[in-house]
Structures are given as C-alpha cells and as structure tokens.
Amino acid sequence: MTTLVESTGRFDNESRRLIRKFRSLRNELDLLKSQLQQGDRPGDRLTGIGYKAYKVRLPNRSARRGKSGGFRVIYQERSGRLVLLLLIFSKTERGDIPDDAIIRVIEEAG
C-alpha cells in the first residue's frame, strides 16, 4: 500500500530556495519521498510534542558535507497512508528548531 506524501507551502518555498543553492538536494528529497511512499519512516521520532513527527538528516553533497552539515527535514505521519513534509532547513544556515515552533507548524497545517 502506497503512502501519499504531501508538503506544506512553507516546505515548498524553502526547498525551492535551497535547491537553487544546492542542486543535489533535489535528488536527496526524491529519495526521501520514495522511502516515505514505500512506508518507511526514516529519521528520529520527535518525542514530547504530542504528534507523530520525525526529523531526518539529509547529506549536502553539493557542499561535500555529510549529514551533520547537511539538511534537516521535519515531517508528520498523519495516518498510515499520509505523510506531510513540514519543514526543511540547512544545518549550516540555522540551528535546531524548538519543539514549540514545530507544534505551531503542525497546528497551522491543520
């Protein structure tokens, strides 16, 4: 059974900006979406926020950095068949996102 993968407008805008800067990100996101569609849930489960959400680390091959200097994607499993991509950011541009900010994004997404 295939999982539907959707994204927020905020995720779409930021991913477009980052892809213009780091071309290899497109392939990494395609790989992640494929994993999610197949039912895999890569990354670490975020605890303490009250939602089934995950943070996955993606490498930045354009800048020749590993996962530690790469990208972070926050996604929420809405049901077994729907995953919503919420946030993406470059670890070189910003630090971790606080739990309350992630909760706000989830609640805004409805």
N, CA, C and O atoms as CSV, one atom per row, in Angstrom:
chain,resi,resn,atom,element,x,y,z
A,1,MET,N,N,0.842,-1.177,0.000
A,1,MET,CA,C,0.000,0.000,0.000
A,1,MET,C,C,0.893,1.248,0.000
A,1,MET,O,O,1.788,1.373,0.836
A,2,THR,N,N,0.652,2.151,-0.919
A,2,THR,CA,C,1.467,3.346,-1.074
A,2,THR,C,C,1.019,4.451,-0.127
A,2,THR,O,O,-0.176,4.660,0.082
A,3,THR,N,N,1.984,5.149,0.439
A,3,THR,CA,C,1.715,6.288,1.300
A,3,THR,C,C,1.726,7.555,0.454
A,3,THR,O,O,2.622,7.746,-0.369
A,4,LEU,N,N,0.749,8.411,0.650
A,4,LEU,CA,C,0.683,9.696,-0.038
A,4,LEU,C,C,1.583,10.683,0.707
A,4,LEU,O,O,1.474,10.824,1.925
A,5,VAL,N,N,2.466,11.361,-0.017
A,5,VAL,CA,C,3.378,12.342,0.577
A,5,VAL,C,C,3.006,13.718,0.055
A,5,VAL,O,O,3.064,13.974,-1.147
A,6,GLU,N,N,2.625,14.599,0.967
A,6,GLU,CA,C,2.281,15.979,0.627
A,6,GLU,C,C,3.226,16.908,1.384
A,6,GLU,O,O,3.979,16.468,2.252
A,7,SER,N,N,3.178,18.195,1.048
A,7,SER,CA,C,4.050,19.160,1.725
A,7,SER,C,C,3.300,20.460,1.971
A,7,SER,O,O,2.331,20.782,1.283
A,8,THR,N,N,3.772,21.195,2.967
A,8,THR,CA,C,3.199,22.496,3.270
A,8,THR,C,C,3.777,23.540,2.308
A,8,THR,O,O,4.819,23.310,1.695
A,9,GLY,N,N,3.113,24.663,2.179
A,9,GLY,CA,C,3.632,25.765,1.371
A,9,GLY,C,C,4.969,26.254,1.894
A,9,GLY,O,O,5.854,26.619,1.121
A,10,ARG,N,N,5.107,26.258,3.177
A,10,ARG,CA,C,6.366,26.678,3.804
A,10,ARG,C,C,7.513,25.748,3.391
A,10,ARG,O,O,8.611,26.209,3.077
A,11,PHE,N,N,7.251,24.434,3.395
A,11,PHE,CA,C,8.255,23.457,2.973
A,11,PHE,C,C,8.603,23.671,1.500
A,11,PHE,O,O,9.778,23.682,1.133
A,12,ASP,N,N,7.590,23.840,0.666
A,12,ASP,CA,C,7.814,24.025,-0.781
A,12,ASP,C,C,8.674,25.252,-1.066
A,12,ASP,O,O,9.610,25.188,-1.863
A,13,ASN,N,N,8.358,26.360,-0.419
A,13,ASN,CA,C,9.113,27.598,-0.641
A,13,ASN,C,C,10.572,27.452,-0.216
A,13,ASN,O,O,11.480,27.849,-0.947
A,14,GLU,N,N,10.788,26.889,0.952
A,14,GLU,CA,C,12.155,26.756,1.458
A,14,GLU,C,C,12.951,25.729,0.652
A,14,GLU,O,O,14.141,25.923,0.404
A,15,SER,N,N,12.302,24.643,0.246
A,15,SER,CA,C,13.024,23.629,-0.537
A,15,SER,C,C,13.420,24.184,-1.902
A,15,SER,O,O,14.510,23.884,-2.389
A,16,ARG,N,N,12.559,24.990,-2.533
A,16,ARG,CA,C,12.921,25.623,-3.811
A,16,ARG,C,C,14.137,26.529,-3.641
A,16,ARG,O,O,15.048,26.517,-4.469
A,17,ARG,N,N,14.148,27.311,-2.568
A,17,ARG,CA,C,15.279,28.206,-2.306
A,17,ARG,C,C,16.567,27.414,-2.109
A,17,ARG,O,O,17.609,27.765,-2.663
A,18,LEU,N,N,16.492,26.357,-1.326
A,18,LEU,CA,C,17.681,25.552,-1.045
A,18,LEU,C,C,18.154,24.782,-2.279
A,18,LEU,O,O,19.358,24.623,-2.479
A,19,ILE,N,N,17.229,24.306,-3.100
A,19,ILE,CA,C,17.600,23.576,-4.316
A,19,ILE,C,C,18.336,24.488,-5.294
A,19,ILE,O,O,19.262,24.050,-5.976
A,20,ARG,N,N,17.928,25.754,-5.364
A,20,ARG,CA,C,18.647,26.699,-6.234
A,20,ARG,C,C,20.095,26.859,-5.769
A,20,ARG,O,O,20.997,27.044,-6.586
A,21,LYS,N,N,20.306,26.788,-4.490
A,21,LYS,CA,C,21.629,26.968,-3.914
A,21,LYS,C,C,22.436,25.657,-3.902
A,21,LYS,O,O,23.647,25.663,-4.120
A,22,PHE,N,N,21.753,24.551,-3.648
A,22,PHE,CA,C,22.396,23.237,-3.523
A,22,PHE,C,C,21.655,22.244,-4.428
A,22,PHE,O,O,20.675,21.631,-4.007
A,23,ARG,N,N,22.117,22.090,-5.648
A,23,ARG,CA,C,21.438,21.269,-6.668
A,23,ARG,C,C,21.198,19.818,-6.244
A,23,ARG,O,O,20.184,19.226,-6.614
A,24,SER,N,N,22.112,19.249,-5.480
A,24,SER,CA,C,21.984,17.830,-5.114
A,24,SER,C,C,20.808,17.571,-4.164
A,24,SER,O,O,20.403,16.423,-3.982
A,25,LEU,N,N,20.269,18.610,-3.569
A,25,LEU,CA,C,19.159,18.437,-2.637
A,25,LEU,C,C,17.947,17.824,-3.325
A,25,LEU,O,O,17.215,17.055,-2.703
A,26,ARG,N,N,17.722,18.143,-4.583
A,26,ARG,CA,C,16.572,17.593,-5.311
A,26,ARG,C,C,16.609,16.059,-5.268
A,26,ARG,O,O,15.591,15.422,-5.001
A,27,ASN,N,N,17.784,15.467,-5.532
A,27,ASN,CA,C,17.909,14.004,-5.508
A,27,ASN,C,C,17.674,13.443,-4.116
A,27,ASN,O,O,17.032,12.405,-3.960
A,28,GLU,N,N,18.195,14.130,-3.102
A,28,GLU,CA,C,18.011,13.673,-1.725
A,28,GLU,C,C,16.530,13.695,-1.326
A,28,GLU,O,O,16.041,12.782,-0.660
A,29,LEU,N,N,15.827,14.752,-1.746
A,29,LEU,CA,C,14.395,14.844,-1.434
A,29,LEU,C,C,13.601,13.784,-2.190
A,29,LEU,O,O,12.665,13.204,-1.641
A,30,ASP,N,N,13.965,13.528,-3.442
A,30,ASP,CA,C,13.286,12.480,-4.210
A,30,ASP,C,C,13.462,11.121,-3.537
A,30,ASP,O,O,12.525,10.326,-3.463
A,31,LEU,N,N,14.672,10.868,-3.051
A,31,LEU,CA,C,14.961,9.618,-2.349
A,31,LEU,C,C,14.125,9.503,-1.068
A,31,LEU,O,O,13.559,8.450,-0.774
A,32,LEU,N,N,14.059,10.600,-0.317
A,32,LEU,CA,C,13.271,10.612,0.919
A,32,LEU,C,C,11.797,10.364,0.614
A,32,LEU,O,O,11.153,9.552,1.279
A,33,LYS,N,N,11.261,11.060,-0.388
A,33,LYS,CA,C,9.849,10.881,-0.737
A,33,LYS,C,C,9.562,9.446,-1.147
A,33,LYS,O,O,8.515,8.898,-0.800
A,34,SER,N,N,10.474,8.841,-1.874
A,34,SER,CA,C,10.314,7.445,-2.289
A,34,SER,C,C,10.269,6.523,-1.074
A,34,SER,O,O,9.439,5.616,-1.015
A,35,GLN,N,N,11.151,6.748,-0.110
A,35,GLN,CA,C,11.155,5.944,1.116
A,35,GLN,C,C,9.833,6.087,1.858
A,35,GLN,O,O,9.262,5.101,2.325
A,36,LEU,N,N,9.350,7.326,1.962
A,36,LEU,CA,C,8.096,7.583,2.668
A,36,LEU,C,C,6.923,6.930,1.948
A,36,LEU,O,O,6.040,6.370,2.597
A,37,GLN,N,N,6.897,6.992,0.633
A,37,GLN,CA,C,5.819,6.384,-0.155
A,37,GLN,C,C,5.784,4.870,0.032
A,37,GLN,O,O,4.717,4.257,-0.016
A,38,GLN,N,N,6.946,4.274,0.243
A,38,GLN,CA,C,7.031,2.821,0.429
A,38,GLN,C,C,6.689,2.384,1.855
A,38,GLN,O,O,6.669,1.191,2.158
A,39,GLY,N,N,6.422,3.355,2.722
A,39,GLY,CA,C,6.035,3.036,4.095
A,39,GLY,C,C,7.152,3.124,5.106
A,39,GLY,O,O,6.923,2.910,6.297
A,40,ASP,N,N,8.366,3.437,4.658
A,40,ASP,CA,C,9.475,3.621,5.597
A,40,ASP,C,C,9.294,4.939,6.336
A,40,ASP,O,O,8.680,5.870,5.815
A,41,ARG,N,N,9.827,5.016,7.549
A,41,ARG,CA,C,9.799,6.248,8.325
A,41,ARG,C,C,11.218,6.533,8.814
A,41,ARG,O,O,11.542,6.283,9.975
A,42,PRO,N,N,12.067,7.061,7.913
A,42,PRO,CA,C,13.457,7.333,8.292
A,42,PRO,C,C,13.556,8.483,9.289
A,42,PRO,O,O,12.639,9.294,9.420
A,43,GLY,N,N,14.671,8.534,9.977
A,43,GLY,CA,C,14.920,9.625,10.907
A,43,GLY,C,C,14.565,9.255,12.326
A,43,GLY,O,O,14.256,8.104,12.637
A,44,ASP,N,N,14.616,10.261,13.179
A,44,ASP,CA,C,14.346,10.083,14.601
A,44,ASP,C,C,12.962,10.619,14.936
A,44,ASP,O,O,12.575,11.700,14.494
A,45,ARG,N,N,12.230,9.849,15.718
A,45,ARG,CA,C,10.907,10.281,16.160
A,45,ARG,C,C,11.082,11.416,17.164
A,45,ARG,O,O,11.889,11.315,18.088
A,46,LEU,N,N,10.330,12.486,16.983
A,46,LEU,CA,C,10.367,13.618,17.908
A,46,LEU,C,C,9.435,13.306,19.074
A,46,LEU,O,O,8.241,13.079,18.883
A,47,THR,N,N,9.983,13.297,20.261
A,47,THR,CA,C,9.175,12.977,21.434
A,47,THR,C,C,8.822,14.265,22.169
A,47,THR,O,O,9.520,15.273,22.065
A,48,GLY,N,N,7.759,14.206,22.889
A,48,GLY,CA,C,7.380,15.336,23.729
A,48,GLY,C,C,6.622,16.432,23.019
A,48,GLY,O,O,6.412,17.499,23.595
A,49,ILE,N,N,6.195,16.201,21.764
A,49,ILE,CA,C,5.435,17.256,21.080
A,49,ILE,C,C,3.965,16.872,20.890
A,49,ILE,O,O,3.153,17.705,20.488
A,50,GLY,N,N,3.626,15.622,21.177
A,50,GLY,CA,C,2.231,15.207,21.107
A,50,GLY,C,C,1.755,14.816,19.717
A,50,GLY,O,O,0.564,14.569,19.526
A,51,TYR,N,N,2.640,14.754,18.760
A,51,TYR,CA,C,2.294,14.355,17.396
A,51,TYR,C,C,3.306,13.316,16.928
A,51,TYR,O,O,4.420,13.237,17.447
A,52,LYS,N,N,2.908,12.530,15.952
A,52,LYS,CA,C,3.816,11.534,15.382
A,52,LYS,C,C,4.635,12.224,14.293
A,52,LYS,O,O,4.271,12.214,13.117
A,53,ALA,N,N,5.751,12.822,14.714
A,53,ALA,CA,C,6.595,13.591,13.805
A,53,ALA,C,C,8.030,13.089,13.894
A,53,ALA,O,O,8.453,12.533,14.908
A,54,TYR,N,N,8.762,13.299,12.810
A,54,TYR,CA,C,10.129,12.804,12.689
A,54,TYR,C,C,11.044,13.890,12.154
A,54,TYR,O,O,10.612,14.806,11.455
A,55,LYS,N,N,12.337,13.763,12.503
A,55,LYS,CA,C,13.372,14.630,11.939
A,55,LYS,C,C,14.373,13.720,11.247
A,55,LYS,O,O,14.937,12.816,11.863
A,56,VAL,N,N,14.590,13.968,9.960
A,56,VAL,CA,C,15.530,13.155,9.201
A,56,VAL,C,C,16.677,14.047,8.723
A,56,VAL,O,O,16.477,15.205,8.358
A,57,ARG,N,N,17.862,13.483,8.735
A,57,ARG,CA,C,19.066,14.197,8.294
A,57,ARG,C,C,19.394,13.780,6.875
A,57,ARG,O,O,19.471,12.591,6.568
A,58,LEU,N,N,19.588,14.771,6.009
A,58,LEU,CA,C,19.973,14.510,4.621
A,58,LEU,C,C,21.349,15.116,4.381
A,58,LEU,O,O,21.632,16.210,4.868
A,59,PRO,N,N,22.210,14.422,3.635
A,59,PRO,CA,C,23.541,14.971,3.356
A,59,PRO,C,C,23.473,16.127,2.365
A,59,PRO,O,O,22.546,16.219,1.560
A,60,ASN,N,N,24.467,17.005,2.435
A,60,ASN,CA,C,24.601,18.087,1.462
A,60,ASN,C,C,25.764,17.731,0.548
A,60,ASN,O,O,26.902,18.131,0.791
A,61,ARG,N,N,25.472,16.983,-0.498
A,61,ARG,CA,C,26.516,16.533,-1.422
A,61,ARG,C,C,27.052,17.681,-2.271
A,61,ARG,O,O,28.180,17.602,-2.758
A,62,SER,N,N,26.280,18.737,-2.458
A,62,SER,CA,C,26.742,19.892,-3.229
A,62,SER,C,C,27.901,20.591,-2.536
A,62,SER,O,O,28.816,21.084,-3.195
A,63,ALA,N,N,27.866,20.633,-1.228
A,63,ALA,CA,C,28.910,21.307,-0.460
A,63,ALA,C,C,29.912,20.310,0.098
A,63,ALA,O,O,30.804,20.674,0.865
A,64,ARG,N,N,29.761,19.057,-0.289
A,64,ARG,CA,C,30.638,17.978,0.185
A,64,ARG,C,C,30.697,17.906,1.701
A,64,ARG,O,O,31.762,17.799,2.309
A,65,ARG,N,N,29.537,17.968,2.271
A,65,ARG,CA,C,29.413,17.811,3.717
A,65,ARG,C,C,28.575,16.577,3.962
A,65,ARG,O,O,27.726,16.227,3.143
A,66,GLY,N,N,28.795,15.941,5.039
A,66,GLY,CA,C,27.998,14.770,5.393
A,66,GLY,C,C,26.651,15.197,5.946
A,66,GLY,O,O,26.201,16.324,5.737
A,67,LYS,N,N,26.024,14.286,6.645
A,67,LYS,CA,C,24.711,14.582,7.212
A,67,LYS,C,C,24.777,15.643,8.299
A,67,LYS,O,O,23.822,16.400,8.473
A,68,SER,N,N,25.893,15.717,9.043
A,68,SER,CA,C,25.963,16.676,10.146
A,68,SER,C,C,25.915,18.117,9.646
A,68,SER,O,O,25.383,18.983,10.341
A,69,GLY,N,N,26.449,18.395,8.471
A,69,GLY,CA,C,26.404,19.737,7.896
A,69,GLY,C,C,25.396,19.848,6.775
A,69,GLY,O,O,25.453,20.772,5.965
A,70,GLY,N,N,24.472,18.903,6.729
A,70,GLY,CA,C,23.508,18.841,5.634
A,70,GLY,C,C,22.188,19.519,5.945
A,70,GLY,O,O,22.142,20.629,6.474
A,71,PHE,N,N,21.123,18.825,5.604
A,71,PHE,CA,C,19.770,19.368,5.727
A,71,PHE,C,C,18.979,18.576,6.751
A,71,PHE,O,O,19.267,17.412,7.029
A,72,ARG,N,N,17.975,19.239,7.304
A,72,ARG,CA,C,17.035,18.581,8.205
A,72,ARG,C,C,15.650,18.733,7.610
A,72,ARG,O,O,15.268,19.808,7.148
A,73,VAL,N,N,14.904,17.637,7.630
A,73,VAL,CA,C,13.511,17.649,7.191
A,73,VAL,C,C,12.668,17.175,8.367
A,73,VAL,O,O,12.944,16.139,8.971
A,74,ILE,N,N,11.643,17.950,8.677
A,74,ILE,CA,C,10.683,17.574,9.710
A,74,ILE,C,C,9.412,17.174,8.982
A,74,ILE,O,O,8.880,17.933,8.171
A,75,TYR,N,N,8.926,15.964,9.283
A,75,TYR,CA,C,7.682,15.522,8.667
A,75,TYR,C,C,6.782,14.883,9.707
A,75,TYR,O,O,7.235,14.428,10.757
A,76,GLN,N,N,5.491,14.859,9.388
A,76,GLN,CA,C,4.500,14.310,10.297
A,76,GLN,C,C,3.774,13.171,9.598
A,76,GLN,O,O,3.370,13.289,8.441
A,77,GLU,N,N,3.617,12.071,10.316
A,77,GLU,CA,C,2.786,10.989,9.816
A,77,GLU,C,C,1.365,11.268,10.280
A,77,GLU,O,O,1.059,11.179,11.469
A,78,ARG,N,N,0.506,11.607,9.334
A,78,ARG,CA,C,-0.877,11.947,9.679
A,78,ARG,C,C,-1.726,10.700,9.866
A,78,ARG,O,O,-2.604,10.651,10.728
A,79,SER,N,N,-1.453,9.703,9.053
A,79,SER,CA,C,-2.088,8.385,9.164
A,79,SER,C,C,-1.107,7.423,8.526
A,79,SER,O,O,-0.056,7.843,8.044
A,80,GLY,N,N,-1.429,6.148,8.515
A,80,GLY,CA,C,-0.531,5.193,7.886
A,80,GLY,C,C,-0.351,5.447,6.401
A,80,GLY,O,O,0.606,4.963,5.797
A,81,ARG,N,N,-1.274,6.209,5.806
A,81,ARG,CA,C,-1.246,6.427,4.362
A,81,ARG,C,C,-1.005,7.872,3.954
A,81,ARG,O,O,-1.072,8.188,2.766
A,82,LEU,N,N,-0.725,8.762,4.912
A,82,LEU,CA,C,-0.472,10.166,4.596
A,82,LEU,C,C,0.676,10.708,5.443
A,82,LEU,O,O,0.662,10.615,6.671
A,83,VAL,N,N,1.662,11.272,4.765
A,83,VAL,CA,C,2.790,11.927,5.420
A,83,VAL,C,C,2.849,13.356,4.908
A,83,VAL,O,O,2.717,13.599,3.708
A,84,LEU,N,N,3.047,14.305,5.821
A,84,LEU,CA,C,3.118,15.716,5.464
A,84,LEU,C,C,4.517,16.251,5.761
A,84,LEU,O,O,4.964,16.244,6.907
A,85,LEU,N,N,5.201,16.716,4.713
A,85,LEU,CA,C,6.511,17.346,4.871
A,85,LEU,C,C,6.280,18.755,5.399
A,85,LEU,O,O,5.618,19.560,4.744
A,86,LEU,N,N,6.816,19.061,6.573
A,86,LEU,CA,C,6.522,20.325,7.255
A,86,LEU,C,C,7.600,21.379,7.057
A,86,LEU,O,O,7.311,22.497,6.630
A,87,LEU,N,N,8.838,21.027,7.367
A,87,LEU,CA,C,9.934,21.995,7.380
A,87,LEU,C,C,11.189,21.388,6.778
A,87,LEU,O,O,11.416,20.181,6.864
A,88,ILE,N,N,11.997,22.238,6.170
A,88,ILE,CA,C,13.324,21.843,5.714
A,88,ILE,C,C,14.254,23.008,5.995
A,88,ILE,O,O,13.877,24.166,5.817
A,89,PHE,N,N,15.474,22.702,6.437
A,89,PHE,CA,C,16.454,23.760,6.648
A,89,PHE,C,C,17.853,23.200,6.518
A,89,PHE,O,O,18.090,22.004,6.686
A,90,SER,N,N,18.767,24.093,6.215
A,90,SER,CA,C,20.171,23.741,6.116
A,90,SER,C,C,20.795,23.919,7.492
A,90,SER,O,O,20.631,24.961,8.127
A,91,LYS,N,N,21.499,22.918,7.941
A,91,LYS,CA,C,22.127,22.976,9.264
A,91,LYS,C,C,23.216,24.045,9.308
A,91,LYS,O,O,23.549,24.549,10.381
A,92,THR,N,N,23.772,24.393,8.143
A,92,THR,CA,C,24.794,25.445,8.107
A,92,THR,C,C,24.173,26.833,8.216
A,92,THR,O,O,24.869,27.794,8.545
A,93,GLU,N,N,22.871,26.954,7.945
A,93,GLU,CA,C,22.200,28.256,7.994
A,93,GLU,C,C,21.462,28.516,9.306
A,93,GLU,O,O,21.259,29.669,9.687
A,94,ARG,N,N,21.063,27.452,9.992
A,94,ARG,CA,C,20.334,27.647,11.247
A,94,ARG,C,C,20.484,26.442,12.146
A,94,ARG,O,O,20.783,25.337,11.696
A,95,GLY,N,N,20.271,26.678,13.422
A,95,GLY,CA,C,20.354,25.605,14.413
A,95,GLY,C,C,19.050,24.834,14.473
A,95,GLY,O,O,18.199,24.954,13.592
A,96,ASP,N,N,18.907,24.051,15.511
A,96,ASP,CA,C,17.696,23.250,15.678
A,96,ASP,C,C,16.467,24.134,15.862
A,96,ASP,O,O,16.558,25.257,16.358
A,97,ILE,N,N,15.334,23.610,15.457
A,97,ILE,CA,C,14.060,24.314,15.609
A,97,ILE,C,C,13.426,23.839,16.915
A,97,ILE,O,O,13.311,22.634,17.138
A,98,PRO,N,N,13.012,24.766,17.779
A,98,PRO,CA,C,12.416,24.367,19.060
A,98,PRO,C,C,11.095,23.616,18.868
A,98,PRO,O,O,10.390,23.809,17.877
A,99,ASP,N,N,10.782,22.767,19.831
A,99,ASP,CA,C,9.565,21.959,19.757
A,99,ASP,C,C,8.311,22.805,19.590
A,99,ASP,O,O,7.417,22.434,18.829
A,100,ASP,N,N,8.228,23.940,20.289
A,100,ASP,CA,C,7.006,24.758,20.194
A,100,ASP,C,C,6.816,25.316,18.784
A,100,ASP,O,O,5.679,25.495,18.349
A,101,ALA,N,N,7.891,25.590,18.069
A,101,ALA,CA,C,7.781,26.066,16.685
A,101,ALA,C,C,7.289,24.943,15.773
A,101,ALA,O,O,6.510,25.191,14.852
A,102,ILE,N,N,7.734,23.719,16.020
A,102,ILE,CA,C,7.274,22.573,15.231
A,102,ILE,C,C,5.790,22.331,15.487
A,102,ILE,O,O,5.031,22.067,14.555
A,103,ILE,N,N,5.383,22.421,16.742
A,103,ILE,CA,C,3.970,22.247,17.093
A,103,ILE,C,C,3.115,23.292,16.377
A,103,ILE,O,O,2.046,22.967,15.859
A,104,ARG,N,N,3.577,24.540,16.344
A,104,ARG,CA,C,2.839,25.604,15.653
A,104,ARG,C,C,2.660,25.284,14.174
A,104,ARG,O,O,1.572,25.470,13.628
A,105,VAL,N,N,3.710,24.809,13.525
A,105,VAL,CA,C,3.640,24.474,12.099
A,105,VAL,C,C,2.646,23.338,11.877
A,105,VAL,O,O,1.862,23.380,10.929
A,106,ILE,N,N,2.671,22.326,12.740
A,106,ILE,CA,C,1.744,21.209,12.622
A,106,ILE,C,C,0.303,21.698,12.775
A,106,ILE,O,O,-0.572,21.311,12.000
A,107,GLU,N,N,0.060,22.537,13.762
A,107,GLU,CA,C,-1.303,23.037,14.007
A,107,GLU,C,C,-1.769,23.970,12.896
A,107,GLU,O,O,-2.951,23.971,12.552
A,108,GLU,N,N,-0.865,24.761,12.329
A,108,GLU,CA,C,-1.219,25.632,11.202
A,108,GLU,C,C,-1.583,24.815,9.966
A,108,GLU,O,O,-2.437,25.216,9.176
A,109,ALA,N,N,-0.928,23.666,9.807
A,109,ALA,CA,C,-1.188,22.806,8.644
A,109,ALA,C,C,-2.544,22.130,8.738
A,109,ALA,O,O,-3.066,21.612,7.751
A,110,GLY,N,N,-3.113,22.145,9.958
A,110,GLY,CA,C,-4.459,21.599,10.149
A,110,GLY,C,C,-4.453,20.149,10.196
A,110,GLY,O,O,-5.507,19.532,10.352
